[in-house]
Amino acid sequence: MPQTRRLDDDQAHRRALRELADRAGSECCADVCWDPVHQLQGHVDVDGRHLVVIAPRDDEHRPLVLDDAEWDALRRGCVAAA
């Protein structure tokens, strides 16, 4: 089985921004605000919608771009499972 490549924060951010550009356009990528505590969690407003960008630290997982409803559902699911 191939070794999963570990990404540093900058690499993970760049990969997640490519996913964001595919979903919402590249013009919003410069406006992403990366959370100082949760370094791989970014936030951006696009056309009146708030999006959350999650940047995984490896190649095995895909970056996520979630709107508020998806983010809330994911957070509720994680809290319930904890």
FIKOLZA-1660 file (N, C-alpha, C; in steps of 0.1 Angstrom, whole numbers, plus 5000, padded with zeros to 4 digits):
% residues 82
   i   px   py   pz ch aa at
   1 5008 4988 5000  A  M  N
   1 5000 5000 5000  A  M CA
   1 5009 5012 5000  A  M  C
   2 5006 5022 4991  A  P  N
   2 5014 5034 4991  A  P CA
   2 5013 5043 5004  A  P  C
   3 5024 5049 5007  A  Q  N
   3 5025 5058 5019  A  Q CA
   3 5017 5071 5016  A  Q  C
   4 5009 5075 5026  A  T  N
   4 5001 5087 5025  A  T CA
   4 5011 5099 5027  A  T  C
   5 5011 5108 5019  A  R  N
   5 5019 5120 5020  A  R CA
   5 5013 5130 5030  A  R  C
   6 5022 5134 5040  A  R  N
   6 5017 5144 5050  A  R CA
   6 5020 5158 5045  A  R  C
   7 5010 5167 5046  A  L  N
   7 5011 5180 5041  A  L CA
   7 5013 5190 5053  A  L  C
   8 5022 5200 5050  A  D  N
   8 5023 5211 5060  A  D CA
   8 5011 5220 5058  A  D  C
   9 5009 5230 5067  A  D  N
   9 4997 5239 5066  A  D CA
   9 4996 5246 5053  A  D  C
  10 5007 5251 5047  A  D  N
  10 5006 5258 5035  A  D CA
  10 5002 5249 5023  A  D  C
  11 5008 5237 5023  A  Q  N
  11 5004 5227 5013  A  Q CA
  11 4989 5223 5014  A  Q  C
  12 4985 5221 5026  A  A  N
  12 4971 5218 5028  A  A CA
  12 4961 5229 5025  A  A  C
  13 4965 5241 5028  A  H  N
  13 4957 5253 5024  A  H CA
  13 4956 5254 5009  A  H  C
  14 4967 5253 5002  A  R  N
  14 4967 5254 4987  A  R CA
  14 4958 5244 4981  A  R  C
  15 4959 5232 4986  A  R  N
  15 4950 5221 4981  A  R CA
  15 4936 5224 4983  A  R  C
  16 4932 5229 4995  A  A  N
  16 4918 5232 4999  A  A CA
  16 4914 5244 4990  A  A  C
  17 4922 5254 4988  A  L  N
  17 4918 5265 4980  A  L CA
  17 4915 5261 4965  A  L  C
  18 4922 5251 4960  A  R  N
  18 4919 5246 4947  A  R CA
  18 4905 5240 4947  A  R  C
  19 4901 5233 4957  A  E  N
  19 4887 5228 4958  A  E CA
  19 4877 5239 4959  A  E  C
  20 4880 5249 4967  A  L  N
  20 4871 5261 4968  A  L CA
  20 4870 5268 4955  A  L  C
  21 4881 5269 4948  A  A  N
  21 4880 5276 4934  A  A CA
  21 4871 5268 4925  A  A  C
  22 4872 5255 4926  A  D  N
  22 4863 5246 4917  A  D CA
  22 4849 5248 4920  A  D  C
  23 4846 5250 4933  A  R  N
  23 4832 5252 4937  A  R CA
  23 4826 5266 4937  A  R  C
  24 4834 5276 4940  A  A  N
  24 4829 5289 4942  A  A CA
  24 4837 5300 4933  A  A  C
  25 4847 5296 4926  A  G  N
  25 4854 5305 4918  A  G CA
  25 4867 5309 4924  A  G  C
  26 4877 5312 4916  A  S  N
  26 4890 5315 4922  A  S CA
  26 4891 5329 4928  A  S  C
  27 4882 5338 4925  A  E  N
  27 4883 5352 4930  A  E CA
  27 4881 5352 4945  A  E  C
  28 4874 5343 4951  A  C  N
  28 4872 5343 4965  A  C CA
  28 4883 5337 4974  A  C  C
  29 4892 5330 4967  A  C  N
  29 4903 5323 4975  A  C CA
  29 4912 5333 4983  A  C  C
  30 4914 5344 4978  A  A  N
  30 4923 5354 4985  A  A CA
  30 4916 5359 4998  A  A  C
  31 4903 5357 4999  A  D  N
  31 4896 5363 5010  A  D CA
  31 4894 5352 5022  A  D  C
  32 4899 5340 5020  A  V  N
  32 4897 5330 5030  A  V CA
  32 4905 5334 5043  A  V  C
  33 4898 5333 5054  A  C  N
  33 4904 5336 5067  A  C CA
  33 4907 5323 5074  A  C  C
  34 4919 5319 5076  A  W  N
  34 4922 5307 5082  A  W CA
  34 4922 5309 5098  A  W  C
  35 4915 5300 5104  A  D  N
  35 4914 5301 5119  A  D CA
  35 4927 5299 5126  A  D  C
  36 4931 5309 5135  A  P  N
  36 4944 5308 5141  A  P CA
  36 4945 5296 5151  A  P  C
  37 4934 5291 5156  A  V  N
  37 4935 5280 5165  A  V CA
  37 4934 5266 5158  A  V  C
  38 4924 5266 5149  A  H  N
  38 4922 5254 5141  A  H CA
  38 4927 5257 5127  A  H  C
  39 4940 5256 5125  A  Q  N
  39 4947 5262 5114  A  Q CA
  39 4943 5256 5100  A  Q  C
  40 4936 5245 5100  A  L  N
  40 4932 5239 5087  A  L CA
  40 4917 5242 5085  A  L  C
  41 4911 5251 5092  A  Q  N
  41 4897 5255 5090  A  Q CA
  41 4897 5270 5085  A  Q  C
  42 4891 5272 5073  A  G  N
  42 4890 5285 5068  A  G CA
  42 4876 5289 5066  A  G  C
  43 4874 5303 5066  A  H  N
  43 4861 5308 5065  A  H CA
  43 4861 5319 5054  A  H  C
  44 4850 5320 5046  A  V  N
  44 4849 5330 5035  A  V CA
  44 4834 5332 5032  A  V  C
  45 4831 5345 5029  A  D  N
  45 4818 5348 5024  A  D CA
  45 4818 5350 5009  A  D  C
  46 4809 5343 5002  A  V  N
  46 4809 5343 4988  A  V CA
  46 4794 5345 4984  A  V  C
  47 4792 5356 4977  A  D  N
  47 4778 5359 4972  A  D CA
  47 4768 5358 4983  A  D  C
  48 4771 5364 4995  A  G  N
  48 4761 5364 5006  A  G CA
  48 4760 5350 5013  A  G  C
  49 4768 5341 5010  A  R  N
  49 4768 5328 5017  A  R CA
  49 4782 5326 5024  A  R  C
  50 4781 5321 5036  A  H  N
  50 4793 5318 5044  A  H CA
  50 4797 5303 5041  A  H  C
  51 4810 5301 5037  A  L  N
  51 4815 5288 5034  A  L CA
  51 4826 5285 5044  A  L  C
  52 4827 5273 5048  A  V  N
  52 4838 5268 5057  A  V CA
  52 4846 5258 5048  A  V  C
  53 4859 5260 5049  A  V  N
  53 4869 5252 5041  A  V CA
  53 4877 5244 5051  A  V  C
  54 4877 5231 5049  A  I  N
  54 4885 5222 5057  A  I CA
  54 4896 5216 5049  A  I  C
  55 4909 5218 5053  A  A  N
  55 4920 5213 5046  A  A CA
  55 4927 5202 5053  A  A  C
  56 4926 5189 5048  A  P  N
  56 4932 5178 5055  A  P CA
  56 4947 5178 5053  A  P  C
  57 4954 5172 5062  A  R  N
  57 4969 5172 5062  A  R CA
  57 4975 5160 5054  A  R  C
  58 4967 5153 5047  A  D  N
  58 4972 5142 5039  A  D CA
  58 4965 5141 5025  A  D  C
  59 4971 5133 5016  A  D  N
  59 4965 5131 5003  A  D CA
  59 4953 5121 5003  A  D  C
  60 4952 5114 5014  A  E  N
  60 4942 5104 5014  A  E CA
  60 4928 5110 5016  A  E  C
  61 4927 5121 5022  A  H  N
  61 4914 5128 5024  A  H CA
  61 4912 5140 5015  A  H  C
  62 4900 5142 5010  A  R  N
  62 4897 5154 5001  A  R CA
  62 4894 5166 5010  A  R  C
  63 4898 5178 5005  A  P  N
  63 4893 5190 5012  A  P CA
  63 4878 5191 5011  A  P  C
  64 4872 5198 5021  A  L  N
  64 4858 5200 5021  A  L CA
  64 4855 5215 5020  A  L  C
  65 4844 5218 5013  A  V  N
  65 4839 5231 5012  A  V CA
  65 4824 5230 5016  A  V  C
  66 4821 5236 5027  A  L  N
  66 4807 5234 5033  A  L CA
  66 4800 5247 5035  A  L  C
  67 4787 5247 5031  A  D  N
  67 4779 5259 5035  A  D CA
  67 4775 5258 5049  A  D  C
  68 4768 5269 5054  A  D  N
  68 4764 5269 5068  A  D CA
  68 4756 5257 5072  A  D  C
  69 4746 5253 5064  A  A  N
  69 4738 5241 5068  A  A CA
  69 4746 5228 5068  A  A  C
  70 4755 5226 5059  A  E  N
  70 4764 5214 5059  A  E CA
  70 4773 5215 5071  A  E  C
  71 4779 5226 5074  A  W  N
  71 4788 5228 5085  A  W CA
  71 4781 5225 5098  A  W  C
  72 4768 5230 5100  A  D  N
  72 4761 5228 5112  A  D CA
  72 4757 5213 5113  A  D  C
  73 4753 5206 5102  A  A  N
  73 4750 5192 5103  A  A CA
  73 4763 5184 5107  A  A  C
  74 4774 5187 5101  A  L  N
  74 4786 5180 5104  A  L CA
  74 4790 5182 5119  A  L  C
  75 4789 5194 5124  A  R  N
  75 4792 5197 5138  A  R CA
  75 4783 5190 5147  A  R  C
  76 4770 5190 5144  A  R  N
  76 4760 5182 5153  A  R CA
  76 4763 5167 5152  A  R  C
  77 4767 5162 5141  A  G  N
  77 4770 5148 5140  A  G CA
  77 4782 5144 5148  A  G  C
  78 4793 5153 5148  A  C  N
  78 4805 5150 5155  A  C CA
  78 4802 5151 5170  A  C  C
  79 4794 5161 5174  A  V  N
  79 4792 5162 5189  A  V CA
  79 4784 5150 5194  A  V  C
  80 4774 5145 5186  A  A  N
  80 4766 5134 5190  A  A CA
  80 4774 5121 5191  A  A  C
  81 4785 5120 5183  A  A  N
  81 4793 5108 5183  A  A CA
  81 4803 5108 5194  A  A  C
  82 4806 5120 5199  A  A  N
  82 4817 5121 5209  A  A CA
  82 4814 5116 5222  A  A  C
% end
